[in-house]
Amino acid sequence: GTIVQIAGLRVGSVTRVELVDKDKVQVEFEVLEKFSSKVRGDSYVQMFRPFILSEKVLEVAVGSESQDILPPG
């Protein structure tokens, strides 16, 4: 349920978190279809806390137009 943002806009949420290894976590999230074209080959995700006492947020960087749109999954 953690918020997923692109350019500061709420565009989705985390759907699953799984411990893959003792030091590796896999996070799955969904992005609303109307924003999915912004997630491209050079996009990256970072986790941050917008305010000291707030929940963490995943921020997806907008990819460049020259890169392919990433398919679901």
N, C-alpha and C positions, 0 to 999 in steps of 0.2 A: 503494500500500500504506500510505500514511500513515493513522494512526488518526483516526476521526471520533468525537466524543463528544457526548452530550447530558446535561446536568446531571452531568458527571463520569463517566458510564458509557460504556463502549466500545460503540458502536452500528453501526459500519460502517467503511468505508475509502475512500480515494481510488482511483478507477479510471482516471482519465486527466487529464493536464495538457497544455495546448496553449498555445503562444505565439500570441496573436491579433494583436497589434501590438507595436511596440517597447517599449511600456510597459503592456501589458495581457496578463494570463494568464487563461485559462479553466480552471477546475478542476471536474471532474465527480467525484461521489462517490456511494456507495450507503449507504442506511440500512436496517437490518433492518426487516422488515415490522411487527413488533410495536412498533416505536418511531416508525413513519412518521406516526402521528396527532399527534405532538408538533411536527412541522414544519408551521408555518402561515404565513399571509400576512405576519405581522409578525416571523417568525423572521429571524435574521441569523447570519452565520458569521464567526468571527474565528480567526486563526491565532496560536498562542502556543507557547512552549516551557515545559513544566511544571517542568523542572529545567534548570540551566545547561548540563549536558552531555547532555541528552536530545534525541530527535528532536522536530520540531515536531508539533503536533496541531491538527486543526480542531475547534473547539467550536461547535456549533449551539445557539443560544438557543431555549429552549422558547417556542412561540408562545402567544398568549392564546386562550382557549376561544371568544371572540367572532369570531375570524378563521377563514376557511376553511382546511381542510387542503390543503397543496400537493400536486398530483398529481406523479407521477414525471416527471423531465425538467426 
